[in-house]
Structure formats: C-alpha cells, structure tokens
Amino acid sequence: MGAEGDDEWAGEGMPPRSRSLGRDEGRHHPGAPQSCWQRASASRRSRRQPGTFPAASPAKLPSAGHFPGGPRSAKRYLKKSCAWPYSRKRAGVCAWPRPRAPRQPGLDARARRCPDASPPSQPWHRHLPQMLSFFWLRCLLKMVKGNIIVPEDILSFCCNGLQGSTSAPRAREPGEQEEAPGAMASAPAAHNPTEVQMSQLVQPCHTNHRGELSTGQLLKWIDTAACLSAERHAGCPCVTASMDDIYFEHTISVGQVVNIKAKVNRAFNSSMEVGIQVSYEDLCSGKHCSICKAYATFVAQGPMGSKVRLEPVIPQTEEEKIEYSIAAERRRMRLVHKDTLKDLLTSSPQETELETRDGSGAVPAERTRVESVELVLPPHANHLGNTFGGQIMAWMENVATIAASRLCHAYPTLRAIEMFHFRGPSQVGDRLVLKAIVNNAFKNSMEVGVSAEAYGQEMSVSRRHINSAFMTFVVLDQQGQPRTLPMVAPEPGDGERRYREASARNKIRLDRKYVVSCKQTEVPLSVPWDHSNKVYLSYNNVSALKMLVANANWALAREKEKVRMYTLEEDKFLSFRIEMSVCIPASRAFSLLSNLRRRHEWDSHYVSAELVQKVDDDDMIYHVVSQKLRNENKPQDFVILASRRKPCSKGDPYVVAFRSVTLPTHPARPEFTRGETLCSGFCIWPESQEMSKVAYYNQAMPGYLTYVTTNVAGLSSDICSTFEACEKFLLKNKEDLISRLQDF
C-alpha cells in the first residue's frame, strides 16, 4: 500500500491509521500532487487569524496522552497548528501518527486509498477541545506560578474547555434563576421512590396450549417486580416471606402486554408489605383491563442472613396514605390466619358426608396425585443464590394444573391462590420435590393442595419443607362459564382431614373475598357475625374507618370555640368529622372512649349499652339502645362491633371503630326500630404527653341525614354540644383508677 493511502482518512470524520512516518512523508513538496483534502486544509489554515481559536464542537478525540511523543509532542502540535503563526512547511498532513479508526461501513478499501477522496464532513479542528485540555492546564499553572491575575472570563473559558466545551457561558436573562446542579430541564412529577413498573410482551413461549399466558410465568414476573421494589426501599437483598390471596379476573392472550406496578405500602421492623397491581394492554385495540391485585411480604437480609431494621415509608398521595394505614390491619390478619382455620375446624362437626350429584360419581383422590422433582440451577436463583420465590410458585402451579386435569379430564383455569408463607430458602444445587393432590371438589371449582420440599445431593439428609399452597381451579366451557365438576372421594386419615380443611378454607375464602376485598356498598350493612369471619369483619371495620380518615377532601363546615366540624360529600354518603384538642394522654382517652358502656355519661343519644360478647381483647359486640328519633314512635337499637387498635408505629393514631353486625341471639324486636351504622369511630393522635387530638367520624345513614345537615347548616349545635360534653367527661375521668386498670 502506498504512503498516500496510509495518510488518508479511513472514514468520514475519523483520523488516519496510526504509523510512524518518515522525515519527508506526509509533507507537501513543491511540484508534488495535492489531494483535494490537502488543498482545502491549506486554504483553511491560511484564513486563520493569529492568536484566536477555531470554532470547536465537543466531539471526542484522543487526548495528549495518546501521542507517542507524550505531552511535549502534543504541545508542539498545538503551538504550530492553531494558536500561533503557523509555518508553511507544515502545510501538509500532520506528520505524526494518529490512532487507527474503525472502518466506515459502506466504504471499501479502494475508496479509502484514493488520493482524491472527498474531504471529511467534520474538519479535524472540530475535535480540538479535548486535545487542548492538557495545554490549557499548563497555561493556567504557568500564569498562577508567575503571579499573573487570570481574568474571570478566561478562567471560565478554560474550565469549560477542560469539561469538553469551548463555548462561553450563556448569560442569564433578567429574573432567571440559576439551575441547581444535576437538575433536569423540566422536573418530573413526584412519585413513590419505591415504585417499580414492568411491562412484558406475551410471547408464544410464555403461553399454554390455548395461547393464554401461563399463570406460573405471571407469578414469576409478579415476584420479580415486587422484589425489586422491596430492595429499592431496603437498600439490601430481600426475600419473599408470604403472598396474600390472589384472584385472577381475566386471562391474557399471546401478543398482549402485561403491565405490573409494585410499590412498598408500609415498612415494619424488618419486613415490608409490597402492593402489586397487574393489568394487561391490547396493543391493537388499546384496551386496558385489570388482572389481579396482590400483597406480598418481603424480609430484608443483611450480611450472613442477619435482620435489617428498615426505614419507615412516608406516604405522599391519598391512595398511599390509605394503603399505609390499612397495611397494619392486613399484617394483623396474616398473623391470625392459622388460628382462624383452627377455630373453624374445631367448631365444625367432625363427620363429613360426600355430596351426591346426579350423573357424577366420586373420583378417588389418589388418582389425582402428582409428584415431580426439579433441579435448582443458576438461572432459577437470585443474586443471593436462593431460588426465586416466583420460580417456586411457577413449578407449584405446574404440578397443581396436572392434578386438576386428572380429575376433570380437561384443561383447568387457575382462579385463585390461597395465602401462603415460605418456610425456608433453597439454594442452587438443591432438588425440589413438588407434590400435588386434589383435596376437595365443589360444584364449580376444586382445591388443589401443593407442597414443595428441598434436599441436597445426599438422600440421607431429611427434606426441608419450603412451602405449601392451595390453588382453586375451574373448568370453563365454550361460553366461558364454569362447568360442573365430579366429586372427590378422600383417602382415609390424612385425606379426610384435607377434605374438611378444604371446606373450611372455601368458607374463609368467600368471607375474605366478599367482606375484605369488595367495596362497602357491595357488602350488606349488618353482616352476620360468626367465628369463621370474625377476623375479616374486624379488618373491614377498622380499614373502613382508616379509609375515611385518609380522605383528602374534608371541608371545614363549622367552628365553635375549640370544636371544628368538617364534612365530606361522596356519591352516596355524607360524612362528618368532629375534632378538638383535649388535655389528656392519648392512651387514657383511648381507654375511656372505647368502652361503650360509659358512653351514655356524655352522649345524650345513648340510653344504654350492653356487652353481648367479648370476642377478644380488641373486639367486642354491644347491644345499644338510643333515643327516639323525631319521626319515630319507638327507640332504636343497634348490634355494634367495636374494634380498637393501638398504634402500630410512631405517628399512628389510636383507633376505635364501630359497625353494625347481626347476631342470632339478638334478632330485631318489635319494641325497637333496628338501626344500622356503616362506619363510625374515634381516632386519637397524641400531640404531647398530656395533650391529644380527638376526632370522631361518622358516615351518616339516611335516617340521620336530617339531623346531620341541621347541625352542618348551623340551625342546631347538638353535635358540638355533645362533643363538648365528651371533653368534660375525659377531663373528669382522666385520673380514674378504673381507667388505669383498663389500659393494656
């Protein structure tokens, strides 16, 4: 290859190949042919003014350290080629090597060797700022060493050049504020820092035989998004501890997009609750539809598996405040889940009978048993080496689907997953034994029990129990309606126990779905109370009040001395709030106001309150008799569930919630008009050791609307007077010895 080919540019805007040139190579000799690029370069240099810098852009070029001669060679080059009067003997191509550039696509070797190649679109001096960085630094050092005062504009010019830009700083307009370092041009909207959004396009490899997204794959995505959200808040690795009930409302087809949003609702000591919302998007029609909503609990792990104390979550929006407040109730419900099942099994009869249906015989449960083994490989584990919780759930869903198919001889659809807990971790190299069997089959659904056990390479070591879950399946016909399923004949012993437990779980599942998950307007006001749903009625009672408290649309209606009255207008309800500050410790006010048997001492509307049943230390049922209404000839009576809660963490209020329930021992009687209350109660915030803010909330029922609106309009002061009487009652009894004994 000729010398002139080596000196030409290898591609547009790139330096020539690096090589050592001879003394006379690359220079222009009189009479030697010049390429078009050499002529253009000489013309540009002849037009330069001494002592000025050419226009430059922040394009990158190797700095002085890349020159074979080192900084001195770079300095000589800069001195001779730009800022000082230039020498005619350097009119040709620069006579020192430049770095090799990658070949430009579409430019063959012949075009690169052509002496009359087209000049580059960007002249070489456009890359000058990075080459000048070393030179600028040397000049500044010499000026400082010589005690020469450097003008501010020159100093700013040099500093900008060292950062890769030779443009002078832009003068700010009058009134324009200086932008903070690192600030964006337009600040994004504030959002939860723990929020994680995941979007997945459903590919054929993610679907089952019907072209629908596999539920196991969806569980893996849910667990991954929730784990990322938890680790954002914790700042350390987190593991899945439990997952609440999941109800799948729709199926997802291939080609649709799954959108998952996860964020931390509340952090406790070393665990946190992560809320997950799943929806799908049809790219062709633009349709969006909700799939499910789930709550997962994650535990933060420090070095060597030690516990990490988590920072509290600070909710910002109204929705986050509601989720933050109710998260404590969901945590309480998880802790008593086992006890609820045991109580229900104890109270139910021990004997079970098989239901008979026309045209269907009982299928032995043994025929549905499935056992499978999986080897945990590195792709199945997280960064801690532990198996993904979502991967375990996907394997469990797989064997559960096989067991359900063996019962109905069709392809079932997973509708719900029962609340479950991970008992321990499994690592890469472990063998997971997955077992599944149909526990019970109802008319249109069946429950499949699944368990996962782990062991190492040695079979002599006992297996470790990892997880147990219960999944509900249905079989859909061509119209999408559930089919009638055959009955299951349980095995003697453990099979009968599982059969009875499945019936109890079905009862609890219905209670949770229609008492906890549904909107208040979809639930009857006075829900029948029994031992099976006592936990969920208590949860609904407290969470409804907390949702009312967290609403941000309260408007001040009246203010009389220390008493302030607020109203909240919603679609079907008018709610009011009365609050004031009282000189009493919050715990003492909590103890006095939660005892309905003493309410008649300050509330003239109450005639009497009888304790009917003490469910536990936190929940009690009262039969309350009130005064006659203006349009009624008989007094009213109520059967009220009173649920009280102490603060879960600093900043939480003391809560006393009331709602109506029905008891078979206290039916409606002719001498009373049976009344109902949907949501009411007290919230007490400690302001200091001796001061508390007491607030009373009530979602007014139709029978009380006239009474409430009269007080809101200022035509009556009955509500304010009642609350002032409440203050006197608290002040009078704050040192009561009985109240001290009632504190717990």
C-alpha positions in Angstrom: 0.0 0.0 0.0 1.3 3.5 -0.9 2.2 6.1 1.6 -0.5 8.4 0.4 -3.1 5.8 1.1 -1.9 5.5 4.6 -2.2 9.2 5.2 -5.8 9.4 4.0 -8.8 9.3 6.4 -10.1 5.8 6.9 -13.7 7.1 7.2 -15.7 10.3 7.5 -14.7 12.4 10.4 -12.0 9.9 11.6 -8.2 10.3 11.8 -5.9 8.2 9.6 -4.2 4.9 10.6 -1.5 5.1 13.2 2.0 4.6 11.9 5.4 6.2 12.0 6.1 8.5 9.1 9.5 9.3 7.6 11.1 12.7 7.7 9.6 13.8 4.4 6.5 11.7 4.3 3.2 13.4 4.6 4.6 16.9 3.8 3.8 18.9 0.7 6.8 19.3 -1.6 6.7 21.8 -4.4 5.6 20.0 -7.5 4.2 17.1 -5.7 0.5 16.3 -6.5 -2.0 17.5 -3.8 -5.3 15.8 -2.9 -8.5 17.8 -2.7 -8.4 17.4 1.1 -4.8 18.8 1.3 -5.7 21.8 -0.7 -8.8 22.5 1.4 -6.8 22.1 4.6 -4.2 24.5 3.5 -6.8 27.0 2.4 -8.5 26.9 5.8 -5.2 27.4 7.7 -4.3 30.4 5.6 -7.5 32.1 6.6 -6.9 31.7 10.4 -6.2 34.8 12.5 -3.2 34.6 14.8 -4.0 34.3 18.5 -7.5 33.0 18.0 -9.0 29.6 18.5 -11.0 28.0 15.8 -14.7 27.1 16.4 -15.0 23.7 18.1 -17.6 21.2 19.0 -17.5 18.7 21.9 -16.7 15.8 19.6 -14.2 13.4 21.2 -10.6 12.8 20.0 -7.8 11.1 22.0 -6.1 13.4 24.4 -2.4 14.3 24.6 -1.6 11.0 26.4 -2.2 9.1 23.1 0.7 10.8 21.3 3.9 8.8 21.0 6.0 11.8 22.0 3.9 12.4 25.1 2.7 15.8 26.3 5.6 17.6 24.7 4.7 16.3 21.3 1.1 17.4 21.8 2.2 20.8 22.9 4.4 21.3 19.8 1.5 20.3 17.7 -0.9 22.7 19.3 1.6 25.5 19.1 2.3 25.0 15.4 -1.2 24.3 14.2 -3.7 26.6 15.8 -2.9 29.5 18.2 0.4 30.8 16.9 1.6 32.0 13.5 1.9 28.8 11.5 4.9 27.5 9.5 4.4 26.9 5.8 6.5 23.7 5.9 3.6 22.2 8.0 1.1 23.0 5.3 0.6 19.3 4.5 -0.9 16.5 6.6 0.3 16.4 10.2 3.5 14.3 10.4 2.9 12.2 13.5 0.8 9.1 14.0 -2.8 9.2 14.8 -4.9 6.4 16.3 -6.4 3.8 14.0 -10.1 4.3 13.3 -12.6 1.5 12.6 -13.6 1.1 9.1 -16.6 3.1 7.9 -19.4 0.8 6.8 -20.1 1.1 3.1 -16.6 2.5 2.2 -14.3 -0.1 0.5 -10.6 -0.2 0.7 -10.2 1.3 -2.8 -12.2 4.4 -1.8 -10.0 4.8 1.3 -6.8 4.7 -0.8 -8.0 7.2 -3.3 -5.8 10.3 -3.2 -8.7 12.5 -4.3 -11.1 11.2 -1.7 -13.8 13.6 -0.6 -12.9 15.7 2.5 -14.4 14.7 5.8 -17.7 16.4 6.7 -16.2 17.4 10.0 -12.7 19.1 9.9 -10.1 17.9 12.2 -10.1 21.1 14.3 -13.7 20.2 15.3 -12.1 17.7 17.7 -9.8 20.2 19.2 -11.3 20.8 22.7 -10.2 17.5 24.2 -6.7 17.9 22.7 -6.4 21.4 24.3 -7.2 20.2 27.8 -3.6 19.5 28.7 -2.4 22.7 27.1 -4.9 24.8 29.0 -3.9 23.3 32.2 -0.2 24.0 31.6 -1.0 27.7 30.7 -3.1 28.1 33.9 -0.3 26.7 36.0 2.3 29.0 34.5 0.1 32.0 35.0 -0.5 31.2 38.6 3.2 30.5 39.1 4.1 33.9 37.7 1.6 35.7 39.9 -0.4 36.8 36.8 -4.0 37.6 37.5 -6.3 35.5 35.4 -9.5 37.3 34.2 -12.7 35.7 35.2 -13.9 35.2 31.6 -10.7 33.4 30.6 -10.8 31.2 33.7 -14.4 30.3 32.9 -13.4 29.6 29.3 -10.6 27.3 30.3 -12.7 25.4 32.9 -15.4 24.9 30.3 -12.8 23.6 27.9 -11.5 21.2 30.5 -15.1 19.8 30.7 -15.2 19.3 27.0 -16.8 22.5 25.8 -15.2 25.7 24.4 -18.5 27.7 24.3 -18.7 30.7 26.6 -21.2 30.5 29.4 -24.6 31.8 28.4 -25.7 35.0 30.2 -28.8 34.5 32.3 -31.9 36.6 31.4 -33.2 39.0 34.0 -35.2 37.2 36.6 -33.9 33.8 35.5 -32.8 31.6 38.4 -29.6 29.6 38.3 -30.3 25.9 37.7 -29.3 23.6 40.6 -26.5 21.1 39.8 -27.9 18.0 38.3 -31.4 19.4 37.8 -33.3 18.4 34.8 -34.7 20.9 32.3 -38.2 20.0 33.4 -38.6 18.3 36.8 -40.6 15.1 36.6 -43.7 14.7 38.7 -43.1 13.4 42.2 -43.7 9.7 42.6 -43.1 7.0 45.1 -39.4 6.2 45.1 -40.1 2.5 45.7 -42.4 2.2 42.7 -41.3 -0.3 40.0 -43.1 -0.7 36.7 -42.6 -3.8 34.5 -44.0 -4.4 31.0 -43.8 -7.8 29.4 -44.9 -8.7 25.9 -46.6 -12.2 26.0 -44.7 -14.4 23.6 -45.7 -17.9 22.5 -43.1 -19.4 24.8 -45.0 -17.8 27.8 -48.3 -19.4 26.9 -50.2 -22.7 27.4 -51.9 -24.8 24.7 -54.8 -22.3 24.5 -52.5 -19.4 23.7 -53.0 -17.8 27.1 -50.3 -16.6 29.4 -49.3 -19.3 31.9 -50.1 -18.3 35.5 -46.8 -19.6 36.6 -45.0 -17.2 34.3 -47.2 -14.4 35.6 -46.3 -15.3 39.2 -42.6 -15.1 38.3 -43.0 -11.6 36.9 -45.1 -10.5 39.9 -42.4 -11.8 42.4 -39.6 -10.2 40.4 -41.3 -6.7 40.3 -42.2 -6.9 44.0 -38.7 -7.9 45.0 -37.1 -5.0 43.0 -39.5 -2.6 44.8 -38.6 -4.0 48.2 -34.9 -3.8 47.6 -35.2 -0.2 46.4 -36.6 0.7 49.9 -34.4 -1.6 51.9 -31.1 -1.0 50.0 -30.1 -4.6 50.6 -31.2 -8.0 49.3 -34.8 -9.1 50.2 -36.5 -12.5 50.1 -40.2 -13.3 49.7 -41.8 -14.2 53.0 -45.5 -14.6 52.1 -48.1 -13.8 49.5 -51.8 -12.9 50.2 -54.7 -14.2 48.3 -54.6 -13.6 44.6 -57.8 -13.7 42.5 -57.3 -13.8 38.7 -60.1 -12.0 37.0 -59.1 -12.5 33.3 -56.8 -14.4 31.1 -54.1 -12.9 28.9 -53.5 -13.9 25.3 -50.4 -14.0 23.3 -49.4 -10.7 21.8 -50.8 -8.6 24.6 -48.7 -6.7 27.1 -48.7 -7.3 30.8 -48.2 -4.2 32.9 -47.1 -4.7 36.5 -46.8 -1.9 39.1 -45.3 -2.6 42.5 -44.5 -0.3 45.4 -43.9 -0.6 49.2 -47.0 0.3 51.1 -45.5 0.1 54.6 -42.3 -1.0 56.3 -42.3 -2.6 59.7 -39.2 -3.6 61.7 -37.5 -5.9 59.3 -40.4 -6.8 56.9 -42.4 -4.7 54.5 -45.6 -5.0 52.5 -45.5 -4.6 48.8 -48.6 -3.9 46.8 -48.8 -5.2 43.3 -51.3 -4.2 40.5 -51.4 -6.3 37.3 -53.2 -5.3 34.2 -53.0 -6.2 30.5 -53.0 -4.0 27.4 -54.1 -4.9 23.9 -51.8 -3.1 21.5 -54.2 -3.3 18.6 -57.4 -2.0 20.3 -55.7 0.0 23.1 -57.9 -1.8 25.7 -56.7 -1.9 29.3 -58.1 -4.4 31.8 -57.2 -5.3 35.4 -56.0 -8.8 36.0 -55.3 -9.0 39.8 -54.2 -7.2 42.8 -51.8 -8.8 45.3 -49.9 -8.1 48.5 -46.6 -9.7 49.2 -44.4 -9.6 52.3 -40.6 -9.3 52.0 -37.9 -9.6 54.6 -34.7 -7.6 54.3 -31.5 -9.6 54.9 -28.1 -8.3 55.9 -24.7 -10.0 55.9 -24.8 -13.7 56.9 -28.6 -13.6 56.9 -28.9 -11.0 59.7 -32.0 -8.9 60.1 -32.0 -5.3 58.9 -34.1 -2.6 60.5 -36.0 -0.7 57.8 -36.6 3.0 57.5 -40.3 4.0 57.6 -42.2 4.7 54.4 -43.6 8.2 54.1 -46.8 8.2 52.1 -47.4 11.2 49.8 -50.7 10.7 48.0 -54.1 10.0 49.3 -54.0 6.4 47.9 -50.6 5.8 49.5 -51.9 7.1 52.9 -54.9 4.7 52.7 -52.7 1.7 51.8 -50.2 2.7 54.5 -52.9 2.8 57.2 -54.6 -0.4 56.2 -51.3 -2.4 55.8 -51.2 -2.7 59.6 -54.6 -4.4 59.5 -53.6 -6.8 56.8 -50.5 -7.7 58.8 -52.7 -8.5 61.8 -54.9 -10.7 59.6 -51.9 -12.6 58.3 -50.7 -13.4 61.8 -54.0 -14.9 62.9 -54.7 -16.8 59.6 -53.8 -20.1 61.1 -55.8 -19.6 64.3 -58.8 -18.7 62.2 -58.6 -22.0 60.4 -58.1 -24.0 63.6 -61.1 -22.3 65.3 -63.4 -23.1 62.3 -62.3 -26.7 62.2 -62.9 -27.0 66.0 -66.4 -25.6 65.8 -67.4 -27.6 62.7 -68.7 -31.2 63.0 -66.1 -33.9 62.8 -68.1 -36.1 60.5 -68.2 -35.3 56.8 -70.5 -36.6 54.2 -69.9 -36.8 50.4 -72.3 -34.7 48.4 -74.2 -36.6 45.7 -75.0 -35.1 42.4 -76.9 -36.6 39.5 -74.9 -38.2 36.8 -71.5 -37.9 38.6 -69.6 -40.4 40.6 -66.9 -39.7 43.2 -63.3 -39.9 41.9 -60.7 -41.3 44.3 -58.4 -38.5 45.2 -55.4 -40.9 44.9 -55.8 -40.8 41.1 -55.0 -37.0 41.0 -51.8 -37.3 43.0 -48.7 -35.8 41.2 -45.1 -35.8 42.2 -42.3 -34.1 40.3 -38.6 -33.1 41.0 -36.8 -30.1 39.8 -33.1 -29.3 40.0 -32.3 -25.7 41.0 -29.9 -24.2 38.5 -28.3 -20.7 38.5 -30.9 -19.2 36.2 -33.5 -20.2 38.8 -31.8 -18.3 41.6 -31.5 -14.6 42.6 -28.3 -12.7 43.4 -28.1 -14.3 46.8 -28.1 -17.8 45.3 -31.5 -18.6 46.7 -34.3 -19.9 44.5 -36.7 -17.2 43.2 -39.9 -17.3 45.1 -41.7 -16.8 41.8 -39.9 -19.7 40.2 -41.0 -22.0 43.1 -44.6 -20.7 42.6 -44.4 -21.4 38.9 -43.3 -25.0 39.5 -46.1 -25.5 42.1 -48.6 -24.1 39.6 -47.4 -26.6 37.0 -48.0 -29.7 39.2 -51.3 -28.3 40.5 -52.6 -27.9 37.0 -51.7 -31.6 36.2 -53.5 -32.8 39.3 -56.6 -30.7 38.5 -56.6 -32.1 34.9 -56.6 -35.7 36.1 -59.8 -35.0 38.0 -61.8 -33.3 35.2 -60.0 -34.7 32.2 -59.9 -31.2 30.7 -57.7 -28.2 30.8 -58.4 -26.2 34.0 -58.0 -22.5 34.6 -56.4 -21.2 37.8 -58.8 -18.7 39.5 -57.3 -18.1 43.0 -54.2 -18.8 45.2 -54.7 -19.1 48.9 -52.5 -17.0 51.2 -49.2 -18.9 51.8 -45.8 -18.5 53.6 -42.3 -19.6 52.6 -40.9 -21.7 55.5 -37.3 -21.6 54.4 -34.9 -21.0 51.5 -33.5 -23.3 48.9 -30.2 -22.8 47.1 -28.6 -23.6 43.7 -28.0 -27.4 43.5 -30.9 -28.4 45.7 -33.5 -30.8 44.5 -37.1 -29.6 44.9 -39.8 -32.3 45.3 -43.2 -31.0 44.3 -46.4 -32.8 45.3 -50.0 -32.0 44.4 -53.3 -33.6 45.0 -57.0 -32.5 44.7 -58.2 -32.0 48.3 -61.9 -31.3 47.5 -64.1 -30.5 44.6 -67.1 -28.3 45.0 -69.9 -27.7 42.4 -67.9 -25.5 40.0 -64.4 -25.4 41.5 -61.8 -27.6 43.1 -59.0 -27.0 45.6 -55.6 -28.5 44.9 -53.0 -28.7 47.6 -49.3 -28.3 46.7 -46.2 -28.7 48.7 -42.5 -28.1 48.0 -39.6 -29.9 49.8 -35.9 -29.5 49.2 -32.9 -31.7 49.8 -29.3 -31.8 48.8 -27.3 -34.4 46.9 -27.4 -36.8 49.9 -30.8 -38.5 50.3 -29.9 -39.4 53.9 -30.5 -35.8 54.9 -34.1 -35.1 55.8 -36.1 -33.0 53.4 -36.7 -29.4 54.3 -40.2 -28.0 53.9 -40.2 -24.9 51.7 -43.8 -24.0 51.0 -47.4 -25.2 50.9 -50.1 -23.6 48.9 -53.7 -24.1 48.0 -55.0 -23.3 44.5 -58.5 -23.1 43.2 -59.2 -24.2 39.6 -62.3 -24.1 37.4 -63.1 -25.6 34.0 -64.7 -23.3 31.5 -67.0 -24.3 28.7 -67.1 -22.8 25.2 -69.2 -19.9 26.6 -66.7 -19.2 29.3 -68.9 -20.5 32.1 -67.7 -22.9 34.8 -68.6 -26.5 34.3 -69.9 -28.9 37.0 -67.1 -31.0 38.3 -67.1 -34.6 39.6 -66.9 -35.2 43.3 -63.7 -36.4 45.1 -63.6 -39.4 47.4 -60.9 -38.6 50.0 -58.5 -41.1 51.4 -58.9 -42.3 54.9 -56.9 -40.5 57.5 -55.0 -37.5 56.1 -57.2 -37.4 53.0 -60.3 -36.8 55.1 -58.5 -34.2 57.1 -57.5 -32.4 53.9 -61.1 -32.7 52.7 -62.5 -31.0 55.8 -59.8 -28.3 55.8 -60.6 -27.5 52.1 -64.2 -26.9 53.0 -63.2 -24.6 55.8 -60.8 -22.7 53.6 -63.5 -22.3 51.0 -65.7 -20.7 53.7 -62.9 -18.4 54.7 -62.0 -17.6 51.2 -65.6 -16.4 50.5 -65.5 -14.3 53.6 -62.3 -12.7 52.6 -63.4 -12.1 49.1 -66.8 -10.5 49.9 -66.1 -8.9 53.2 -62.5 -7.7 52.8 -61.9 -7.2 49.0 -65.3 -5.8 47.9 -66.4 -2.2 48.2 -68.5 -1.2 51.2 -71.6 -0.6 49.0 -71.5 -4.2 47.8 -71.4 -5.6 51.3 -74.6 -5.8 53.4 -74.6 -3.3 56.3 -75.2 -5.8 59.0 -73.0 -8.7 58.1 -73.8 -11.9 60.1 -71.1 -12.4 62.7 -69.6 -15.9 63.5 -66.2 -17.3 64.4 -65.2 -18.0 60.8 -65.4 -14.4 59.7 -64.6 -12.5 62.9 -61.1 -11.6 61.7 -62.3 -10.3 58.4 -65.2 -8.3 59.9 -62.8 -6.7 62.3 -60.4 -6.0 59.5 -63.2 -4.4 57.4 -64.4 -2.4 60.4 -61.0 -0.8 61.1 -60.0 -0.4 57.4 -63.2 1.3 56.5 -62.6 3.9 59.2 -59.0 4.4 58.2 -60.0 4.9 54.6 -62.5 7.6 55.8 -59.8 9.3 57.8 -57.3 9.3 55.0 -59.6 11.1 52.6 -58.2 14.4 51.5 -61.5 16.1 50.6 -62.7 17.1 54.0 -64.1 20.7 54.1 -64.4 22.8 57.2 -68.1 23.4 57.8 -68.3 25.0 61.3 -66.0 26.1 64.1 -67.3 26.8 67.6 -64.6 27.7 70.1 -62.3 24.6 70.2 -64.6 22.3 68.3 -64.3 22.1 64.5 -66.7 20.3 62.2 -65.8 19.0 58.8 -67.9 17.4 56.1 -67.2 15.0 53.2 -69.6 14.6 50.3 -69.3 11.4 48.3 -71.5 9.7 45.7 -73.9 8.1 48.2 -72.8 9.2 51.6 -72.5 12.4 53.6 -69.8 12.0 56.3 -68.9 14.4 59.1 -65.9 14.8 61.4 -65.7 16.5 64.8 -62.3 17.2 66.3 -60.7 19.1 69.2 -57.7 19.1 71.4 -58.1 17.8 74.9 -55.6 17.9 77.9 -55.5 14.2 78.4 -53.0 11.4 77.5 -53.9 9.6 74.3 -53.9 6.2 75.9 -56.3 7.4 78.6 -58.7 8.8 76.1 -58.5 5.6 74.1 -59.4 3.5 77.1 -62.4 5.7 78.0 -63.9 6.2 74.5 -63.6 2.5 73.5 -65.9 1.4 76.4 -69.4 1.9 75.1 -71.0 1.0 78.5 -69.9 4.5 79.7 -70.9 6.4 76.6 -74.3 7.4 78.0 -72.4 9.5 80.5 -71.6 12.1 77.9 -73.7 11.2 74.8 -77.4 12.0 75.4 -78.4 10.0 72.4 -77.4 6.7 74.1 -79.7 5.2 76.7 -77.8 2.0 77.4 -75.1 -0.3 76.0 -74.9 -3.9 77.0 -71.8 -6.1 76.4 -73.1 -9.1 74.5 -69.8 -10.9 73.6 -66.2 -10.3 74.2 -64.5 -11.7 71.1 -61.0 -10.9 72.3 -59.1 -8.0 73.9 -59.5 -5.9 70.7 -63.1 -6.7 69.5 -66.3 -6.6 71.5 -70.0 -6.8 70.5 -72.5 -4.4 72.2 -76.3 -4.1 72.1 -77.0 -0.4 72.1 -80.3 1.4 72.8 -80.7 5.0 71.7 -83.3 7.8 72.0 -86.3 8.1 69.8 -86.0 9.9 66.5 -88.3 12.8 65.7 -90.4 10.8 63.2 -90.3 7.5 65.1 -92.5 6.3 67.9 -90.1 3.7 69.2 -86.4 3.9 70.3 -83.7 2.5 68.1 -81.4 -0.4 68.9 -78.1 -1.5 67.4 -75.9 -4.5 67.4 -72.4 -3.0 67.1 -69.0 -4.5 66.7 -66.4 -2.3 68.4 -62.8 -2.8 67.2 -60.0 -1.0 68.9 -56.4 -0.7 67.8 -53.3 0.7 69.4 -50.7 2.5 67.2 -48.6 0.1 65.2 -45.8 2.6 64.8 -44.9 6.2 65.7 -47.4 8.6 64.2 -50.3 6.2 64.0 -53.4 7.1 65.9 -55.4 5.1 68.5 -58.4 3.8 66.6 -61.9 2.8 67.9 -64.1 1.6 65.0 -67.8 0.8 65.1 -70.0 -1.0 62.5 -73.3 -3.0 62.6 -73.4 -6.8 62.6 -76.2 -9.3 63.2 -76.3 -12.0 65.9 -78.8 -14.9 66.0 -79.1 -14.3 69.8 -80.2 -10.7 69.3 -82.8 -10.5 66.5 -84.9 -7.4 65.8 -87.6 -7.0 68.4 -91.0 -5.2 68.0 -90.4 -2.7 70.8 -87.4 -1.3 68.9 -86.6 0.0 65.5 -83.5 -1.8 64.3 -80.9 0.7 63.2 -77.6 0.2 61.4 -74.3 2.1 61.2 -71.9 1.6 58.3 -68.8 3.3 59.5 -68.0 5.4 62.6 -65.5 5.7 65.3 -62.7 7.7 67.0 -59.1 8.5 66.1 -56.9 9.8 68.8 -53.5 11.4 68.0 -51.0 12.2 70.8 -49.8 15.8 70.5 -47.7 15.6 73.6 -47.5 13.6 76.8 -50.6 15.4 78.2 -52.3 16.6 75.1 -54.3 14.7 72.5 -56.3 15.5 69.4 -59.6 13.6 69.5 -61.6 13.2 66.3 -65.0 11.5 65.8 -66.0 10.2 62.3 -69.4 9.1 61.1 -70.7 8.1 57.7 -74.3 9.2 58.1 -77.1 6.8 57.2 -80.3 8.1 55.5 -82.2 8.2 58.9 -79.6 10.6 60.3 -79.2 12.9 57.3 -81.7 15.5 58.5 -80.0 15.5 61.9 -76.6 16.0 60.4 -77.5 18.6 57.8 -79.3 20.7 60.5 -76.1 20.8 62.5 -73.9 21.5 59.5 -76.1 24.4 58.4 -75.8 25.9 61.9 -79.5 25.6 62.7 -78.6 23.3 65.6 -75.5 22.9 67.8 -76.4 19.5 69.1 -73.3 17.7 67.7 -70.9 20.4 69.0 -72.6 20.3 72.4 -72.3 16.5 72.6 -68.6 16.8 71.8 -68.1 19.4 74.4 -69.7 17.0 76.9 -67.2 14.4 75.7 -64.3 16.7 76.6 -65.7 17.3 80.1 -66.1 13.5 80.5 -62.5 12.9 79.5 -61.1 15.6 81.8 -63.2 14.3 84.7 -62.1 10.7 84.4 -58.5 11.0 83.2 -57.2 10.2 86.6 -59.8 7.5 87.2 -58.2 4.4 88.8 -60.6 2.1 86.9 -59.4 3.6 83.6 -55.8 3.0 84.5 -56.6 -0.7 85.1 -58.3 -1.0 81.8 -55.3 0.2 79.9 -53.3 -2.6 78.3 
